[in-house]
Amino acid sequence: MNDFRRIPKRPTSTPGDAAPESGAENGSENGIEQGKSLIRLADDKGLSLAERIANRFYLLSWRTPLHGRHLKGKYPLKLLAVPDDAMPGDARAGQAIRAGYFLFRGTRQPLDTLDFAGSTLPPAIADHLHSFRWLRDLATAGGREQGAPIAESVMRNWLSAHADTPSEPAWRADNAGWRLLFWTAYAPLILSSSDLVYRSLVLNCIARTARHLDRGAEKAPLGLPRLIAWSGVVAASLLIPGGAARKVFGEAGLRRAIDSGFHGDGGIISRSPMAQAEAIMLLSMLAAVYDVRREQIPTFLNEALARAVPALLGLTHGDGGLGNWQGAGAIPPEQVQAIVNASRVRTRPLRQARDWGYQRLAAGSTIIQVDAAPPPIARVAEAGCASTGAIEVSDGLHRLIISCGGATLEGAWIPADLAQGLRTTAAHSTLILDDTNSTALLPDGTLGRGVTEVELNRQELESGSRLDLSHDGYVRRMGYVHRRLLLMSGDGKEIRGEDMLTPAVRRRKPQRLPLQIRFHLAPGVEPTPTADGQGALLRIELGALWQFRAGAGKLTIEDSLWVDADGRPHATQQLVVSHEALPGGSSIGWLLKRVG
C-alpha cells in the first residue's frame, strides 16, 4: 500500500529513466516528466485502535503454549551452505568488540555486563545487538580464530535469555529476519565450537526463528521491516534442509512485500535514503543465498534491485555520499559504493523519482536534490520530516547547501528532543512561515495537518534546468500556497531561486505573517556577509567560491548542525533570509553563483 498517488497516471518507471549526469536533453527523451501532482492519500494517524489491539494480542500469543508448539519441529543437523556477505563491516566497531565492548552511535556497551534478559538497553543498540549485525564488524576486524570465541560467548548469552520464549524486541520480525541472514552468513563465527550441545541449540534456534517468521512475516509493518522478515523466510528455505514448501511460500510473500514496500520508480515507501540503502543491502544478501545454493534468482528480485539502485544513486552528491533526507544521516561514499557493488547493478542515477518524490538536477559539477513530495505517513516511517520543497546542493566533491538530517539516529549524540527538532521544516533548506512546520509534528511522533498535495513541473532545456514546485502545507492553517521556482544554468554555475507565497483560492483571507528562508551550509563552508546585508560569500574549504544574494528581506547568519551516518552532529552555519508574507502575495528571489 503506497501512501501517494500520482496524477495523471503513467507507466511504471524503469532504470532506463536514469539519464546522463550532464548535457541538456529534452522531456521524455531523458525520462523527465514535465507535469505531475503528488497527493498524500491518508491522514497521518498511524495504526488504528483496532490494529493496535490486534498487534497487542498477537504479541501476547507468543507466550502461549500454542505458539510454542508452532515453533517445534525437526532439528536441523547442519546448514546446507554458508552464503557470502559482500558488504564490509565497520572495522572500528569490530576492534571495539575485540577490545571487550560494543560501540554503536557513541554508546559503549561492555560485553561482560551485557544483559540480554534485561530491558535497560536503549532501543537502537538493542536492535543492533538482537539482529546480530555486529557479526559483520567482528569478521572485518579479524579472522575466525580471533572472532569465534567472542561471537560464541555473546551467542550463548543471547540463547540463555531468548531461545525458549519469543519476546520483543528480540523476536520482532525485522530483528529475527536480520538475525537469520547474519547467523547463516557468519556461521563459522557462531558454529565453530566443538560443544555439540551448543551447536545443536544454535541450529535449533535458527529453525525456530524460521518457523516464527513463517507465521509473523506478513504481520510486520509495511516497507523495510516486512521485506526483512520475508527475506529471512526465503533464506531459511534455501539453507535449512527440507525447505522446498517454505521456498514457494516465502517467495510469494517476498514478492508481495516488494510490491507494497517500493514505489514503481524503485524508491522505498518510507522515502528514507537510509532505508533504501538497507533494502538494497538486504536483497543483495538474499541474492547471495541463491548464488551459494546455485539456485536461479527470481526475476522479481532482480527487477527490484534494478529499480532500487538508480533511485538510491539519484540521492548521491558529487562526493558519492547520500543526502540527509527524511531523518537519514549522510551515508559516506565508500558505504554507498559497497552497497551498489554488492547489488551487482550497474546504472546511472535516476534524475526524477516520480513517486518516491525526489528530483535531481545536474549540470557541470553542480548537483541539486529537491524533496518534491509530501512527507511519508507514520505507519511507514518512524521519523518522517516536514521537508517538502527543501533543497541540497553540492559542487563536485564538496557539499554547499544541506539538510540537518539525523532524526532517525537517536543515540548518545542525538537525544530525543534534538531528534524531534531535526524533523522540522526549520532543519531543512526551504521556506518556513510563521515559524510553523509545513506539516505539523504531533507529540506522539506522527505528522498532522500540512502538505497533502504537491504540484510539480520540470523542464530540461538547452539553457539549463527549470523546476517549478508548489505545496499546500500552509493553506488550511494560514491561507497561503508556497511555490518554489528553481533555475539552474546549463554549466551549473548559477542557481536562481524564487520563493512565492500566494493566497489560496476559496480560503479565508491570509494575514501578514513573518517568514524565513533557510539555507543550511555544509561543514567547511565559511560565510562572509556583504556590506549591504543582502548577500554573502561562501568559501568552501579546499573548494570553490560561491556568492549568495537575496532579492528582498534581511539576511543573517546563524548556527546550525549537520549529522553524519554515525549519528554524530557537526557544527555548521546557515543563511536565514527574513521577510513577511503579505495578504496579496509575496515573492523573494535569491541567487547562488559560482564566482571562483
Secondary structure, 3 states (H helix, E strand, C coil): CCCEEEECCCCCCCHHHCCCCCCCCCHHHHCCCCEEEEEECCCCCCCCHHHHHHHHHHHHHCCCHHHHHHCCCCCCCCCCCCCCCCCCCCHHHHHHHHHCEEEECCEEEEHHHCCCCCCCCCHHHHHHHHHCCHHHHHHHHCCHHHHHHHHHHHHHHHHHHHCCCCCCCCCCHHHHHHHHHHHHHCHHHHCCCCCHHHHHHHHHHHHHHHHHHHHHHHHCCCCHHHHHHHHHHHHHHHHCCCCHHHHHHHHHHHHHHHHHHECCCCCECCCCHHHHHHHHHHHHHHHHHHHHCCCCCCHHHHHHHHHHHHHHHCCECCCCCECCCCCCCECCHHHHHHHHHHHCCCCCCCCEECCCCEEEEEECCEEEEEECCCCCCHHHCCCCCCCCCCEEEEECCEEEEECCCCCCCCCCCCCHHHHHHCCCHHHCCCEEECCECCCCECCCCCECCCCCEEEEEEEEECCEEEEEEEECCCHHHHCEEEEEEEEEECCCCEEEEEEEEEECCCCCCCCCEEEEEEEEECCCEEEEECCCCCEEEEEECCCCEEEEEECCCEEEEEEEEEEECCCCEEEEEEEEEEEEECCCCEEEEEEEEECC
